[in-house]
């Protein structure tokens, strides 16, 4: 039996990942693809987790391993981090004073890598929801995606949103970053303190890694990095603050794909 809409959720990296496929060739093929996707996420966690003492990244940071001792993906990710550091004017920087922390792109990279399995199940389109970050197949279907309210803690499913955007075609990925829901996990590279430029930043891009990296960089570096993102062809929505009446002060770039007038 084949479902018109196949939906399944897997857990990895301490968060849920929702997969939806429209008209896959079979539910068995869709299930097998989800298993491959899940395996890619688990491997990424084993290599890059900062919360597992035995991950390769944790051991690298303790000096127990060199980059050459690690899986090839370690060098790939660290080289990508250096590229984004230059492209984002230093807004994205994985080199903390006491450790390497490439987590700003690891989730997006793992999702993009694992989602390649969904292109081979005969689905007309597919979507991955990764705790607020979204990747879609880009063809066959237009997806309407809500941007989480910064005041909502945890999974915003079913809760009010601050905007709704259209994904598909040119813009396949959406990433949202900021300190509102997760505290000071983004650092201003200039001051070394928690970033306070924006309450929340959302970026739409051609792929998940670009969206993830630029959203993190804009949140960290503020207006100069936002300008660099727009010059590079990305679109962004930045929420600057909450007003006294409970609404938000926000700015969207000219090509931001909102469906709300």
ROKOL-369311 format. One record per residue (C-alpha): residue number from 0; residue in one letter; x, y, z. Coordinates in steps of 0.05 Angstrom, whole numbers, m for minus. Example, Ala and Ser with C-alpha at 12.3 -4.5 7.8 and 13.67 -1.06 7.14 Angstrom:
residues 2
num 0 residuo A east 246 north m90 up 156
num 1 residuo S east 273 north m21 up 143
//
This chain:
residues 261
num 0 residuo X east 0 north 0 up 0
num 1 residuo X east 24 north 70 up m17
num 2 residuo X east 4 north 132 up 22
num 3 residuo X east m13 north 198 up m13
num 4 residuo X east 26 north 233 up 42
num 5 residuo X east 77 north 191 up 79
num 6 residuo X east 98 north 221 up 146
num 7 residuo X east 148 north 197 up 198
num 8 residuo X east 188 north 228 up 255
num 9 residuo X east 256 north 205 up 279
num 10 residuo X east 298 north 230 up 336
num 11 residuo X east 372 north 247 up 334
num 12 residuo X east 419 north 300 up 362
num 13 residuo X east 369 north 308 up 419
num 14 residuo X east 313 north 334 up 373
num 15 residuo X east 257 north 309 up 329
num 16 residuo X east 262 north 308 up 253
num 17 residuo X east 196 north 305 up 214
num 18 residuo X east 196 north 276 up 144
num 19 residuo X east 138 north 283 up 96
num 20 residuo X east 135 north 255 up 25
num 21 residuo X east 80 north 265 up m26
num 22 residuo X east 62 north 202 up m65
num 23 residuo X east 124 north 159 up m57
num 24 residuo X east 130 north 98 up m100
num 25 residuo X east 115 north 55 up m39
num 26 residuo X east 113 north 61 up 36
num 27 residuo X east 168 north 9 up 40
num 28 residuo X east 214 north 51 up m4
num 29 residuo X east 197 north 113 up 37
num 30 residuo X east 211 north 76 up 103
num 31 residuo X east 278 north 52 up 77
num 32 residuo X east 297 north 122 up 57
num 33 residuo X east 278 north 149 up 126
num 34 residuo X east 323 north 95 up 157
num 35 residuo X east 381 north 118 up 114
num 36 residuo X east 367 north 190 up 133
num 37 residuo X east 365 north 172 up 207
num 38 residuo X east 431 north 134 up 201
num 39 residuo X east 464 north 196 up 171
num 40 residuo X east 440 north 239 up 229
num 41 residuo X east 464 north 188 up 281
num 42 residuo X east 533 north 184 up 248
num 43 residuo X east 539 north 260 up 248
num 44 residuo X east 522 north 260 up 321
num 45 residuo X east 574 north 207 up 336
num 46 residuo X east 627 north 248 up 300
num 47 residuo X east 608 north 320 up 318
num 48 residuo X east 569 north 320 up 384
num 49 residuo X east 597 north 366 up 438
num 50 residuo X east 552 north 330 up 489
num 51 residuo X east 582 north 261 up 479
num 52 residuo X east 649 north 251 up 513
num 53 residuo X east 668 north 197 up 463
num 54 residuo X east 650 north 235 up 399
num 55 residuo X east 708 north 250 up 352
num 56 residuo X east 698 north 325 up 362
num 57 residuo X east 701 north 319 up 437
num 58 residuo X east 764 north 277 up 433
num 59 residuo X east 794 north 325 up 382
num 60 residuo X east 781 north 384 up 429
num 61 residuo X east 815 north 346 up 486
num 62 residuo X east 876 north 333 up 443
num 63 residuo X east 865 north 257 up 441
num 64 residuo X east 857 north 257 up 365
num 65 residuo X east 883 north 298 up 307
num 66 residuo X east 841 north 317 up 247
num 67 residuo X east 877 north 263 up 207
num 68 residuo X east 854 north 212 up 258
num 69 residuo X east 780 north 230 up 249
num 70 residuo X east 729 north 211 up 197
num 71 residuo X east 739 north 249 up 131
num 72 residuo X east 676 north 289 up 146
num 73 residuo X east 714 north 325 up 202
num 74 residuo X east 761 north 359 up 153
num 75 residuo X east 704 north 373 up 106
num 76 residuo X east 664 north 408 up 160
num 77 residuo X east 723 north 447 up 189
num 78 residuo X east 743 north 471 up 119
num 79 residuo X east 671 north 492 up 107
num 80 residuo X east 671 north 531 up 173
num 81 residuo X east 733 north 569 up 151
num 82 residuo X east 701 north 585 up 84
num 83 residuo X east 638 north 612 up 119
num 84 residuo X east 681 north 651 up 168
num 85 residuo X east 710 north 690 up 110
num 86 residuo X east 644 north 697 up 71
num 87 residuo X east 606 north 722 up 132
num 88 residuo X east 658 north 773 up 153
num 89 residuo X east 674 north 732 up 214
num 90 residuo X east 601 north 726 up 235
num 91 residuo X east 605 north 651 up 231
num 92 residuo X east 665 north 626 up 270
num 93 residuo X east 674 north 555 up 295
num 94 residuo X east 739 north 572 up 332
num 95 residuo X east 722 north 586 up 404
num 96 residuo X east 778 north 603 up 453
num 97 residuo X east 776 north 534 up 486
num 98 residuo X east 748 north 489 up 432
num 99 residuo X east 724 north 480 up 361
num 100 residuo X east 648 north 485 up 354
num 101 residuo X east 622 north 474 up 283
num 102 residuo X east 551 north 460 up 307
num 103 residuo X east 526 north 521 up 269
num 104 residuo X east 528 north 480 up 205
num 105 residuo X east 530 north 407 up 228
num 106 residuo X east 455 north 398 up 233
num 107 residuo X east 442 north 429 up 165
num 108 residuo X east 499 north 390 up 134
num 109 residuo X east 473 north 324 up 163
num 110 residuo X east 402 north 338 up 140
num 111 residuo X east 425 north 355 up 70
num 112 residuo X east 469 north 293 up 67
num 113 residuo X east 416 north 246 up 93
num 114 residuo X east 359 north 275 up 52
num 115 residuo X east 393 north 254 up m12
num 116 residuo X east 359 north 187 up 0
num 117 residuo X east 290 north 219 up m11
num 118 residuo X east 306 north 235 up m83
num 119 residuo X east 304 north 161 up m100
num 120 residuo X east 236 north 139 up m74
num 121 residuo X east 194 north 166 up m131
num 122 residuo X east 159 north 219 up m88
num 123 residuo X east 132 north 280 up m124
num 124 residuo X east 161 north 323 up m68
num 125 residuo X east 187 north 317 up 3
num 126 residuo X east 201 north 360 up 64
num 127 residuo X east 245 north 353 up 126
num 128 residuo X east 229 north 393 up 189
num 129 residuo X east 288 north 398 up 236
num 130 residuo X east 264 north 435 up 298
num 131 residuo X east 249 north 499 up 262
num 132 residuo X east 296 north 490 up 202
num 133 residuo X east 265 north 464 up 138
num 134 residuo X east 291 north 431 up 74
num 135 residuo X east 246 north 414 up 16
num 136 residuo X east 257 north 378 up m50
num 137 residuo X east 247 north 442 up m89
num 138 residuo X east 203 north 412 up m143
num 139 residuo X east 133 north 384 up m149
num 140 residuo X east 102 north 422 up m91
num 141 residuo X east 102 north 490 up m57
num 142 residuo X east 107 north 487 up 18
num 143 residuo X east 79 north 539 up 65
num 144 residuo X east 122 north 542 up 128
num 145 residuo X east 111 north 582 up 191
num 146 residuo X east 166 north 621 up 226
num 147 residuo X east 167 north 607 up 301
num 148 residuo X east 147 north 660 up 351
num 149 residuo X east 210 north 676 up 391
num 150 residuo X east 171 north 672 up 455
num 151 residuo X east 152 north 599 up 444
num 152 residuo X east 199 north 551 up 478
num 153 residuo X east 211 north 483 up 447
num 154 residuo X east 172 north 455 up 388
num 155 residuo X east 127 north 510 up 361
num 156 residuo X east 80 north 461 up 325
num 157 residuo X east 9 north 486 up 329
num 158 residuo X east 30 north 551 up 362
num 159 residuo X east 24 north 622 up 335
num 160 residuo X east 77 north 642 up 284
num 161 residuo X east 106 north 710 up 265
num 162 residuo X east 105 north 698 up 190
num 163 residuo X east 90 north 645 up 137
num 164 residuo X east 136 north 635 up 77
num 165 residuo X east 134 north 595 up 13
num 166 residuo X east 190 north 545 up 0
num 167 residuo X east 203 north 510 up m66
num 168 residuo X east 239 north 525 up m130
num 169 residuo X east 296 north 574 up m118
num 170 residuo X east 289 north 573 up m42
num 171 residuo X east 293 north 502 up m16
num 172 residuo X east 316 north 516 up 55
num 173 residuo X east 296 north 557 up 115
num 174 residuo X east 337 north 565 up 179
num 175 residuo X east 321 north 606 up 241
num 176 residuo X east 371 north 626 up 294
num 177 residuo X east 374 north 670 up 355
num 178 residuo X east 379 north 672 up 431
num 179 residuo X east 305 north 677 up 446
num 180 residuo X east 291 north 602 up 454
num 181 residuo X east 360 north 574 up 470
num 182 residuo X east 395 north 627 up 511
num 183 residuo X east 465 north 653 up 497
num 184 residuo X east 489 north 598 up 450
num 185 residuo X east 509 north 648 up 396
num 186 residuo X east 569 north 692 up 410
num 187 residuo X east 586 north 760 up 380
num 188 residuo X east 655 north 750 up 349
num 189 residuo X east 673 north 823 up 363
num 190 residuo X east 657 north 825 up 437
num 191 residuo X east 661 north 751 up 456
num 192 residuo X east 594 north 759 up 494
num 193 residuo X east 525 north 733 up 477
num 194 residuo X east 500 north 764 up 412
num 195 residuo X east 445 north 816 up 422
num 196 residuo X east 438 north 844 up 351
num 197 residuo X east 371 north 811 up 337
num 198 residuo X east 318 north 773 up 376
num 199 residuo X east 312 north 723 up 319
num 200 residuo X east 339 north 714 up 248
num 201 residuo X east 309 north 672 up 192
num 202 residuo X east 344 north 660 up 125
num 203 residuo X east 318 north 626 up 62
num 204 residuo X east 370 north 597 up 15
num 205 residuo X east 384 north 546 up m39
num 206 residuo X east 407 north 493 up 10
num 207 residuo X east 405 north 478 up 84
num 208 residuo X east 478 north 490 up 99
num 209 residuo X east 477 north 560 up 69
num 210 residuo X east 413 north 577 up 106
num 211 residuo X east 440 north 549 up 172
num 212 residuo X east 507 north 583 up 168
num 213 residuo X east 481 north 652 up 147
num 214 residuo X east 425 north 652 up 199
num 215 residuo X east 476 north 638 up 253
num 216 residuo X east 525 north 689 up 225
num 217 residuo X east 473 north 745 up 221
num 218 residuo X east 451 north 732 up 292
num 219 residuo X east 524 north 735 up 314
num 220 residuo X east 549 north 793 up 273
num 221 residuo X east 490 north 838 up 262
num 222 residuo X east 477 north 888 up 206
num 223 residuo X east 544 north 882 up 168
num 224 residuo X east 534 north 807 up 161
num 225 residuo X east 461 north 817 up 142
num 226 residuo X east 483 north 862 up 85
num 227 residuo X east 534 north 810 up 63
num 228 residuo X east 480 north 757 up 62
num 229 residuo X east 434 north 799 up 19
num 230 residuo X east 493 north 816 up m28
num 231 residuo X east 505 north 741 up m35
num 232 residuo X east 433 north 730 up m58
num 233 residuo X east 399 north 705 up 5
num 234 residuo X east 336 north 733 up 36
num 235 residuo X east 325 north 746 up 110
num 236 residuo X east 275 north 765 up 163
num 237 residuo X east 304 north 796 up 227
num 238 residuo X east 263 north 809 up 289
num 239 residuo X east 295 north 865 up 328
num 240 residuo X east 252 north 870 up 391
num 241 residuo X east 183 north 858 up 422
num 242 residuo X east 139 north 920 up 428
num 243 residuo X east 98 north 938 up 489
num 244 residuo X east 34 north 914 up 455
num 245 residuo X east 62 north 844 up 444
num 246 residuo X east 78 north 853 up 370
num 247 residuo X east 148 north 851 up 341
num 248 residuo X east 191 north 902 up 306
num 249 residuo X east 219 north 865 up 245
num 250 residuo X east 251 north 877 up 178
num 251 residuo X east 247 north 832 up 117
num 252 residuo X east 291 north 836 up 55
num 253 residuo X east 258 north 856 up m10
num 254 residuo X east 254 north 784 up m37
num 255 residuo X east 231 north 752 up 28
num 256 residuo X east 179 north 700 up 6
num 257 residuo X east 124 north 716 up 56
num 258 residuo X east 52 north 697 up 40
num 259 residuo X east 25 north 746 up 91
num 260 residuo X east 9 north 816 up 64
//
